Amino acid sequence: MHIHVNGKNIEITDAIKAYVKEKIGRVANHYDQIVGIDVILSVIKNPAATGKHVAEVSCKMNTGAVHCEESAESMYASIDLLADKLDRQVKKFKDKALSSDKSSIRNAEIPAAEESAVES
Protein backbone atom coordinates (compact mmCIF):
# COMPACT_ATOMS: atom_id res chain seq x y z
CA MET A 1 0.00 0.00 0.00
CA HIS A 2 1.28 3.42 -0.94
CA ILE A 3 0.40 6.71 0.72
CA HIS A 4 0.98 9.76 -1.48
CA VAL A 5 0.84 13.20 0.19
CA ASN A 6 0.44 16.33 -1.95
CA GLY A 7 -0.16 19.97 -1.04
CA LYS A 8 -1.98 22.98 -2.47
CA ASN A 9 -0.93 26.41 -1.20
CA ILE A 10 1.17 24.72 1.48
CA GLU A 11 4.63 23.27 1.68
CA ILE A 12 4.52 19.68 2.90
CA THR A 13 7.15 19.28 5.61
CA ASP A 14 8.58 15.98 6.76
CA ALA A 15 6.70 16.31 10.07
CA ILE A 16 3.32 16.70 8.36
CA LYS A 17 4.10 13.87 5.95
CA ALA A 18 5.08 11.55 8.82
CA TYR A 19 1.95 12.53 10.77
CA VAL A 20 -0.29 11.79 7.78
CA LYS A 21 1.36 8.43 7.15
CA GLU A 22 1.00 7.50 10.83
CA LYS A 23 -2.68 8.47 11.10
CA ILE A 24 -3.89 7.33 7.68
CA GLY A 25 -1.71 4.21 7.73
CA ARG A 26 -3.79 2.81 10.59
CA VAL A 27 -6.66 2.33 8.17
CA ALA A 28 -4.71 -0.39 6.38
CA ASN A 29 -4.99 -2.54 9.51
CA HIS A 30 -8.76 -2.79 9.01
CA TYR A 31 -8.88 -3.89 5.39
CA ASP A 32 -6.20 -5.69 3.42
CA GLN A 33 -7.69 -4.89 -0.02
CA ILE A 34 -6.40 -1.28 0.00
CA VAL A 35 -4.17 -0.61 -2.99
CA GLY A 36 -3.23 3.04 -2.48
CA ILE A 37 -4.14 6.19 -0.62
CA ASP A 38 -3.80 9.71 -2.03
CA VAL A 39 -3.90 12.59 0.46
CA ILE A 40 -4.22 16.24 -0.61
CA LEU A 41 -3.62 18.94 1.99
CA SER A 42 -4.62 22.49 1.12
CA VAL A 43 -4.97 25.91 2.70
CA ILE A 44 -7.72 28.37 1.77
CA LYS A 45 -6.25 31.85 1.56
CA ASN A 46 -9.55 33.73 1.93
CA PRO A 47 -9.52 35.56 5.30
CA ALA A 48 -13.31 35.28 5.63
CA ALA A 49 -13.32 31.49 5.30
CA THR A 50 -13.70 29.24 8.32
CA GLY A 51 -11.91 25.92 8.43
CA LYS A 52 -9.04 27.12 6.32
CA HIS A 53 -7.03 23.90 6.45
CA VAL A 54 -8.55 21.20 4.26
CA ALA A 55 -7.50 17.55 4.04
CA GLU A 56 -8.86 15.23 1.33
CA VAL A 57 -8.22 11.55 0.82
CA SER A 58 -8.95 9.02 -1.93
CA CYS A 59 -8.57 5.43 -0.80
CA LYS A 60 -8.37 3.01 -3.72
CA MET A 61 -9.31 -0.61 -3.13
CA ASN A 62 -9.56 -3.66 -5.34
CA THR A 63 -13.34 -3.42 -5.54
CA GLY A 64 -13.91 0.34 -5.37
CA ALA A 65 -12.81 3.61 -3.82
CA VAL A 66 -13.64 5.82 -0.85
CA HIS A 67 -13.26 9.60 -0.94
CA CYS A 68 -13.67 11.96 2.01
CA GLU A 69 -12.78 15.52 2.98
CA GLU A 70 -12.46 17.41 6.26
CA SER A 71 -11.58 20.97 7.22
CA ALA A 72 -10.52 22.59 10.49
CA GLU A 73 -8.60 25.55 11.89
CA SER A 74 -5.29 23.68 11.98
CA MET A 75 -3.81 21.14 9.60
CA TYR A 76 -3.21 18.57 12.32
CA ALA A 77 -6.85 18.80 13.46
CA SER A 78 -8.11 18.32 9.91
CA ILE A 79 -5.84 15.28 9.49
CA ASP A 80 -7.20 13.79 12.75
CA LEU A 81 -10.80 14.34 11.64
CA LEU A 82 -10.00 12.91 8.22
CA ALA A 83 -8.39 9.79 9.68
CA ASP A 84 -11.44 9.11 11.86
CA LYS A 85 -13.84 9.62 8.96
CA LEU A 86 -11.81 7.43 6.60
CA ASP A 87 -11.61 4.72 9.25
CA ARG A 88 -15.40 4.67 9.60
CA GLN A 89 -15.97 4.63 5.85
CA VAL A 90 -13.48 1.83 5.19
CA LYS A 91 -15.04 -0.30 7.95
CA LYS A 92 -18.48 0.33 6.43
CA PHE A 93 -17.17 -0.56 2.95
CA LYS A 94 -15.63 -3.76 4.30
CA ASP A 95 -18.81 -4.76 6.13
CA LYS A 96 -20.85 -4.24 2.97
CA ALA A 97 -18.41 -6.29 0.92
CA LEU A 98 -18.42 -9.13 3.44
CA SER A 99 -22.19 -9.13 3.85
CA SER A 100 -22.74 -9.23 0.09
CA ASP A 101 -20.33 -12.18 -0.17
CA LYS A 102 -22.23 -14.03 2.55
CA SER A 103 -25.61 -13.31 0.99
CA SER A 104 -24.45 -14.60 -2.40
CA ILE A 105 -23.24 -17.80 -0.72
CA ARG A 106 -26.57 -18.18 1.08
CA ASN A 107 -28.52 -17.59 -2.13
CA ALA A 108 -26.44 -20.20 -3.94
CA GLU A 109 -27.15 -22.79 -1.22
CA ILE A 110 -30.92 -22.22 -1.02
CA PRO A 111 -31.84 -23.39 -4.56
CA ALA A 112 -29.88 -26.63 -4.06
CA ALA A 113 -31.85 -27.37 -0.89
CA GLU A 114 -35.16 -26.62 -2.62
CA GLU A 115 -34.35 -28.98 -5.49
CA SER A 116 -33.71 -31.88 -3.14
CA ALA A 117 -36.96 -31.17 -1.28
CA VAL A 118 -38.95 -31.20 -4.53
CA GLU A 119 -37.46 -34.56 -5.62
CA SER A 120 -38.48 -36.30 -2.38
C-alpha positions as CSV (number, residue, x, y, z in Angstrom):
1,M,0.0,0.0,0.0
2,H,1.3,3.4,-0.9
3,I,0.4,6.7,0.7
4,H,1.0,9.8,-1.5
5,V,0.8,13.2,0.2
6,N,0.4,16.3,-1.9
7,G,-0.2,20.0,-1.0
8,K,-2.0,23.0,-2.5
9,N,-0.9,26.4,-1.2
10,I,1.2,24.7,1.5
11,E,4.6,23.3,1.7
12,I,4.5,19.7,2.9
13,T,7.2,19.3,5.6
14,D,8.6,16.0,6.8
15,A,6.7,16.3,10.1
16,I,3.3,16.7,8.4
17,K,4.1,13.9,6.0
18,A,5.1,11.6,8.8
19,Y,2.0,12.5,10.8
20,V,-0.3,11.8,7.8
21,K,1.4,8.4,7.2
22,E,1.0,7.5,10.8
23,K,-2.7,8.5,11.1
24,I,-3.9,7.3,7.7
25,G,-1.7,4.2,7.7
26,R,-3.8,2.8,10.6
27,V,-6.7,2.3,8.2
28,A,-4.7,-0.4,6.4
29,N,-5.0,-2.5,9.5
30,H,-8.8,-2.8,9.0
31,Y,-8.9,-3.9,5.4
32,D,-6.2,-5.7,3.4
33,Q,-7.7,-4.9,0.0
34,I,-6.4,-1.3,0.0
35,V,-4.2,-0.6,-3.0
36,G,-3.2,3.0,-2.5
37,I,-4.1,6.2,-0.6
38,D,-3.8,9.7,-2.0
39,V,-3.9,12.6,0.5
40,I,-4.2,16.2,-0.6
41,L,-3.6,18.9,2.0
42,S,-4.6,22.5,1.1
43,V,-5.0,25.9,2.7
44,I,-7.7,28.4,1.8
45,K,-6.2,31.9,1.6
46,N,-9.6,33.7,1.9
47,P,-9.5,35.6,5.3
48,A,-13.3,35.3,5.6
49,A,-13.3,31.5,5.3
50,T,-13.7,29.2,8.3
51,G,-11.9,25.9,8.4
52,K,-9.0,27.1,6.3
53,H,-7.0,23.9,6.4
54,V,-8.6,21.2,4.3
55,A,-7.5,17.5,4.0
56,E,-8.9,15.2,1.3
57,V,-8.2,11.5,0.8
58,S,-9.0,9.0,-1.9
59,C,-8.6,5.4,-0.8
60,K,-8.4,3.0,-3.7
61,M,-9.3,-0.6,-3.1
62,N,-9.6,-3.7,-5.3
63,T,-13.3,-3.4,-5.5
64,G,-13.9,0.3,-5.4
65,A,-12.8,3.6,-3.8
66,V,-13.6,5.8,-0.8
67,H,-13.3,9.6,-0.9
68,C,-13.7,12.0,2.0
69,E,-12.8,15.5,3.0
70,E,-12.5,17.4,6.3
71,S,-11.6,21.0,7.2
72,A,-10.5,22.6,10.5
73,E,-8.6,25.6,11.9
74,S,-5.3,23.7,12.0
75,M,-3.8,21.1,9.6
76,Y,-3.2,18.6,12.3
77,A,-6.9,18.8,13.5
78,S,-8.1,18.3,9.9
79,I,-5.8,15.3,9.5
80,D,-7.2,13.8,12.7
81,L,-10.8,14.3,11.6
82,L,-10.0,12.9,8.2
83,A,-8.4,9.8,9.7
84,D,-11.4,9.1,11.9
85,K,-13.8,9.6,9.0
86,L,-11.8,7.4,6.6
87,D,-11.6,4.7,9.3
88,R,-15.4,4.7,9.6
89,Q,-16.0,4.6,5.8
90,V,-13.5,1.8,5.2
91,K,-15.0,-0.3,8.0
92,K,-18.5,0.3,6.4
93,F,-17.2,-0.6,3.0
94,K,-15.6,-3.8,4.3
95,D,-18.8,-4.8,6.1
96,K,-20.9,-4.2,3.0
97,A,-18.4,-6.3,0.9
98,L,-18.4,-9.1,3.4
99,S,-22.2,-9.1,3.9
100,S,-22.7,-9.2,0.1
101,D,-20.3,-12.2,-0.2
102,K,-22.2,-14.0,2.5
103,S,-25.6,-13.3,1.0
104,S,-24.5,-14.6,-2.4
105,I,-23.2,-17.8,-0.7
106,R,-26.6,-18.2,1.1
107,N,-28.5,-17.6,-2.1
108,A,-26.4,-20.2,-3.9
109,E,-27.1,-22.8,-1.2
110,I,-30.9,-22.2,-1.0
111,P,-31.8,-23.4,-4.6
112,A,-29.9,-26.6,-4.1
113,A,-31.8,-27.4,-0.9
114,E,-35.2,-26.6,-2.6
115,E,-34.3,-29.0,-5.5
116,S,-33.7,-31.9,-3.1
117,A,-37.0,-31.2,-1.3
118,V,-39.0,-31.2,-4.5
119,E,-37.5,-34.6,-5.6
120,S,-38.5,-36.3,-2.4
